[in-house]
C-alpha cells in the first residue's frame, strides 16, 4: 500500500505524519516553527529517518499562500506577520528531497476537506471549517470541492460590529485592527486580559465577548454560504463551555432567519486532533 508524507504547518509548530491512503497514521512528530531553513530542513530530516518513499506529500499550512499553479511563487507563503516566513517556499524543499508530487493548501482548507470526507461532515453536502487559535481562518467545502477565488478565502479578516463592553480595544490584527482575527484570536485575548480564555476566572466576561463575536461571524457566514455543518477548531475553542456560548450567540445573531439552526449545526471537529494531519492527506490524495 502506498504511503504519504503529511505536514500540518503551523505558526508555532509543524506536525508531521506518515500514513496510508485510508488515513491510518503510522508515525507522527512535532518540530518547532523557527526559521524556514531550520524548520523545513528538520522536516526533511525526520521524513528521511522514517525511510519515507512517498507516493505524494501533502501540506496544510498557515498562510497566506500563493495557490495559483501558474504563478512562479506557487507554494510560497505571501505576506504574513510571522517573522522570517514571508516569501518562504514550502513546496520546493520536499519536491527536491523526495522527487514526488507535493500538494499544498491552507491549514483550514485541508481540515475542511478532512472533516467533510472522514469527520463531522461525512454524508453532508457542505461544510464550513473555522479555526480560532493563534489566527482565525475558514475553509468551505461543497460537494467535495473547496471554495477558491483569486486566492483562498481569508474569513478571519471580515469586519464585525463591536461588543458594547469591548469598545476600547483597538484590535490586534496588524493589517486590519478590529477584524474577526483581531478581536477573537488567541493573541487578541492575551492583549486584552493577559491570559488565555481558558485561564481566565469562570465568571470573567471574556468568554461571553469572544462567543458574541464568533456568533456574529457564524451568522455572516450563514448568510453567504448556509453550510450544512459548521466545525469549529483551534486552541481557543478548547476553552470549556465556549462551544455552547457560541451556539447560543449565533442563534441569537441569526434571529431565526437562516435555514440551519446553529444549536444543531455548530460542532467541534469529528476527527479531533487529527483534522490537520488528515487535511494534509486529503491534499495529497487530491493532487
C-alpha positions, -999 to +999 in steps of 0.1 A: +000+000+000+012+035-009+023+058+019+021+096+021+040+123+039+018+147+059+027+182+070+005+204+092+024+236+091+015+259+120+028+292+133+042+277+164+049+241+153+050+218+123+032+184+129+045+157+106+030+123+098+032+092+076+000+075+066-016+052+041-044+064+018-071+053+043-059+077+069-040+052+092-012+073+107+018+052+113+041+078+127+040+114+138+064+141+151+064+178+160+090+204+151+090+240+165+085+267+139+116+288+138+131+300+105+122+284+072+157+269+066+158+253+101+122+241+102+119+227+067+153+211+070+143+194+102+111+182+085+130+167+055+154+150+080+126+134+100+109+120+069+143+105+058+147+089+092+113+072+087+126+058+053+098+076+036+094+069-002+061+087-006+035+085-033+030+122-026+034+147+002+005+169+013+010+203+031-018+220+050-002+253+061-007+287+078-008+315+052-015+335+033-003+313+005+002+315-033-020+287-046-020+297-082-002+269-100+006+291-129+025+315-106+063+314-102+057+316-065+032+288-062+036+271-029+051+301-012+039+320+018+030+355+008+026+384+033+024+370+068+030+386+102+050+355+111+087+367+113+110+352+086+082+334+067+070+359+041+081+346+007+092+312+021+090+283-004+071+254+014+068+230-016+103+231-032+124+216-004+102+185-003+098+181-040+136+182-044+143+159-014+118+131-024+112+135-061+074+132-057+043+153-062+037+178-035+003+194-029-004+224-007-035+241+008-042+264+037-045+246+070-082+254+073-089+243+038-071+210+045-090+205+077-123+213+059-115+186+033-107+161+060-138+168+081-160+167+050-145+134+039-139+115+071-153+136+100-182+157+111-194+165+076-194+130+062-226+123+042-234+161+041-232+182+010-214+212+026-192+221+055-175+252+068-144+247+090-134+276+112-102+276+133-099+300+162-064+299+176-032+319+170-051+332+140-086+328+126-094+312+092-120+293+074-124+268+046-157+258+028-163+225+010-194+220-012-200+186-028-164+177-021-148+208-037-131+237-019-141+273-024-115+293-042-114+327-059-084+346-070-068+330-039-080+312-009-107+328+014-095+349+043-125+345+065-106+357+096-105+392+082-142+400+080-153+431+098-178+428+127-199+451+149-183+458+183-194+443+215-207+471+238-182+460+266-153+459+242-153+493+225-120+505+239-100+476+224-084+487+191-079+451+178-048+431+174-046+424+136-015+442+122-034+447+089-070+455+099-070+461+137-105+450+148-113+423+122-125+389+134-090+377+139-080+409+156-109+405+180-112+368+187-078+351+181-056+339+210-032+369+208-061+394+210-074+377+241-039+379+257-036+415+246-068+424+265-067+403+296-032+390+299-043+353+300-058+328+276-095+323+276-093+290+295-071+306+322-095+334+330-118+331+360-151+313+353-171+344+359-149+366+337-168+383+309-141+375+283-157+342+272-191+359+266-174+387+245-154+362+223-185+340+219-205+370+208-180+379+181-179+343+169-217+342+169-218+373+147-193+357+124-213+325+121-244+345+112-224+363+085-211+330+070-246+315+071-259+345+051-232+339+025-228+301+024-255+285+045-234+254+053-250+222+065-223+218+092-200+244+108-170+228+125-150+250+150-115+240+159-083+257+172-069+263+206-094+290+217-123+266+211-108+242+236-120+266+264-145+246+285-181+257+277-172+280+249-189+260+221-222+262+239-218+300+243-210+303+206-241+283+196-263+305+218-247+337+204-250+325+168-287+315+173-294+350+187-275+367+159-294+348+132-328+355+149-344+326+132-338+338+097-315+310+083-324+275+073-299+258+096-301+262+134-266+269+149-277+249+180-277+218+157-250+225+131-222+241+151-199+213+163-163+205+174-140+186+150-152+150+144-115+140+138-103+156+170-066+165+169-062+146+136-081+171+115-049+189+104-028+159+096-057+142+077-062+175+060-027+172+046-036+136+035-067+149+017-045+174-001-020+147-011-048+125-024-062+153-044-031+160-064 
